[in-house]
């Protein structure tokens, strides 16, 4: 046997940076999913809140909201559901930020830092695990929506496309949550910080009321809101009422606007989050 041949046979094949980053991210995502499965109340409480929103908005406000020329509760429920779906995926941002802040607070991030792994994998894995949980929540929420009268009218392929846009928006916003989680000292602060900015983003939008009924100075803010673009795109793909009469580009091309906004948010906040992570663990 040639000297050193055994070492060459048993030595691990070197991996490229991208391959290692993907593998490490999947390992971290699996770790977080196992952790979520061992704390089922996290999943249960995450499901209860959006279900409550569906029931309360549908039956409390359903008969008092005017959509177009109609005040029918059924019309409002179909108008509402795209907004509830979008709100659900974005509110998961607070949980993502709190989880990362908790890992930082307990010193778990320092343990990851000592391992030979890609630095950005810790954050990517966390956001991917949150995306899986958000997908489960959307499935349950869609079933509840069907029970209260929501329907799709443009076929299953377009509806699936709408859900993809929703998950992409939720994934994009989870990077904002990651940055917040890295910037605060406690999980409680991350939860509060994650919700403070989400309320104006979700309510100054077309999610729950027609933006045409807002004050004139507020309408452009709602129409150029990334959240509004995804809501409008989902209404078009679901075939639900609420077609915008606005001349704003995001409202005229909501699918493209939703894609562009989500990709831009991911590019910006993933970069900032990874940079913050490296400086926080340096």
N, C-alpha and C positions, 0 to 999 in steps of 0.2 A: 504494500500500500504506500502510496506517495505520502511523505510527511506533510501533515497539515490538511490532508484530504478530508479526514473525519470532521474537522472543524468547519471546512467549507460546506460539507453536506448538512451539518446540523445548524449552522448559523442561519438566523432568520433573514429572509430576503428584505432588503431595505425598502421602505415605503416612501412614496412621494408625499409632499406636504398636503396636497388635497386629499389623497387617500387616507392618510392618518387623521386629518381633521374630520372627515366623514365618519370613519370608524369610531373615533373618540366621542363624537357627538352622539352617535347611536348608543354607545355604552352609557353615557350620561342620561340620555332620554329613557333608556330601559330602567336605569336606577330610579329615576323620578316616577316612572309609571308603577314600579313595584311599591314604592313608598306610598303613592296615592291609593293603590289597592289595599294597603294595610291600614289606611285611615279612611274607611268608606264614608264617614260623615262629611268629609271634604267634598266628595262627589254628590252626596245627597243634598247638602245645603246649596251647592252650586246649581242643582236642578230646581230646587224649590223657588228661588227668587224669580227666575224668568217665568215660571208657571204662574206665580202670583201676579206678575205684570200682565200676562195675557188675560187672565180672568178679570182682574180689576179694571184694566183699560177697556176690555170688551164690553163688560156689563155695566160699569159705572158711567163711562163716558160715551159708550156706543150710541146712545140715542140723542146726544146733545151736540155731536160734531157734524159739521156740514162738509161733505166731500163733493166738490162740483155743485150740482143742484140737488144732491140727495142728502137726507139726514137718516137714512136707513142704517140701523145697527149692523146689518150684514155687510153693507158696503164699507162701513168704517172698519169692521174686523179685517176685511181683506186689505184695506189700505194700511191698517196698523201693523200687520204681521211682519212685513219687511223691516219696519223700524224696530220691532221687538227682537227679531233675529239679529239685526246689526248691533243693537244695544247689548245683547247677551254676549256676543263674541268680543265686544270691546271692554265690557266690564270685567272680563277674565284677566285684563291687564293688571288690575290691582292685586289679584292673587299671584301673578307671576312676579311682580315686584316684591311682594311680601315674602315669597319663597326664597328668592335670591338674597334678600336682606337677612332672612333667618339663617341661611347657610353661612353668610358672612359673619353674623353675630356669634354663631356657634363654632367658628373656626374651621368649618368644613372646607371652605375655599382654600385655606392654607394647606390642607392635606392634598387637595387636587394639585395645588401649585408644586408640591414636592414630587409629583409623578411626571414621567416623561410623556406628556400629552400636549396636544395643541391647546393654546391658551383660550381661543375663542370657542372651543368645544364645550366648555362648561355652560356657557350662556346659550349656545345653539341647542344643546341637548335639553336644557330646561325649557326653552321656548317650544321645541318640538313636542315634548311631553304635554305641555299645556295645550298645544294644538290638538292632540289626541283627545284630551278631556273635553275640549270645546266641541269637537266633532260629535262626541257622545251626547253632550248637552243639546246640540242642535237637532239630533235625531229625535230625542224625547220631546223637545219643544215642538217640532213639526207635527208629531203625533197629536199632541195636545191642541195645536192650532187647527188640525183637521177636525177634531172633536167639537170645537166651538164654532165651526162653520167656515174656516178658511179653505180656499181651493186654489189650485193652479189651473190656468187656462191655455197655456202655450206649449204643453207637452212636457214629458219627463226630461229630455235632453237639455232644454233651456232651463228647467228648474234646477237640474244638477249644476249647470253653469252658474246659476245664481248662488247656490250654496258654496261653490268654489270661490266666488268673489267674496262671500262673507268670511270664509275661513282665511283667505288671503289678507283681508282687512284685520281680522283678529290676530293673525300672526304678525302683521306689521305693527299693530299697537302693542303687542307683547314686548317688542324691543324698546318701546318707550317705557314700559313698566320695568324692564330690565335695567335701564339707565337710572330710573328713580330708585330701584332697589339697591343699586350700587352706590348711590349718592347720599343715602340716609344711614342712620346708625341702628335703627331698630325696625323689626317687622311692622310694628304698629304705625310708625311714621311712614313706612312704605305704603301701607294700606290707605292711610289718610291722604298722602300725596298722590296716590294713584287714582283716587276718586274725585279729588278737588277739580282737576282739569277735565275729567270725563263728563261731569254734569253739564257744563256749558257746551261741550262738543256735541253731546247727544241731544240736548234740548233746543239749542239754537240750530235747528236743522228741520228737515221735512219729515222727520220720523213719525211724529205724533199729530202734527197739524200741517195743513197746506201752507207753504212758505209765502204764498200770495196774500195770505191774511195777516202777515207780519207787518210791522211798521216799515216804511220804505227804506230807512237807513239800515235796517236789520236784514232785509231780504238778500242783498249781495253776500253778506257774511254766511248766511245759511246756504245759499246756492253754491258757493265755492268751498264749502266745508267738505272735506274728504268723506266724512260720514254720510252726508247727504247724497253724494255721488253714488255710493254703494247702495243706499236705500232706494234711490231712483232706478238704478240698474236692476235691482232685484224685482221691483214692481213691474218693470217692462218685461223681464224674463219670466216672471210668474204669470203675467197677464192680469195683474191686479189693478184696481182703480188708483188714480193719483198721478196721471200723466201731467208733467209740468208744462205750463205755458210760458215759462221764463225763456229769455233769449240768451241766458248765460251758457257758455260752452259746456260746462259739466252737466247741465240739465238737458242739453240737446244731444250730448254724446256720453251718457252716463256710464256705459260699460267700459269704454276706453278711459274715461276719466277715473273710474274706480281702479282700473288696472294701473294706470300711471301713478295715481296717488299712493297706492299700496307699495308699489316697487320703490318709489322715491323715499317713502318713510322707512322701509326696510334698509335701503342703502345708507341713508343718513344715520339712523339711530343704531343700526348694527355697528357701524364704524365707531360712533361715539361710545357705545357700550363696551366694545372690546378694548378701546383705548382707556376707558375708565377702569375696566377690570384689570388691565395690566398695571396701571398706576396705583390702584388700590392694593394690589398684591405684590408690588415691587419691594 
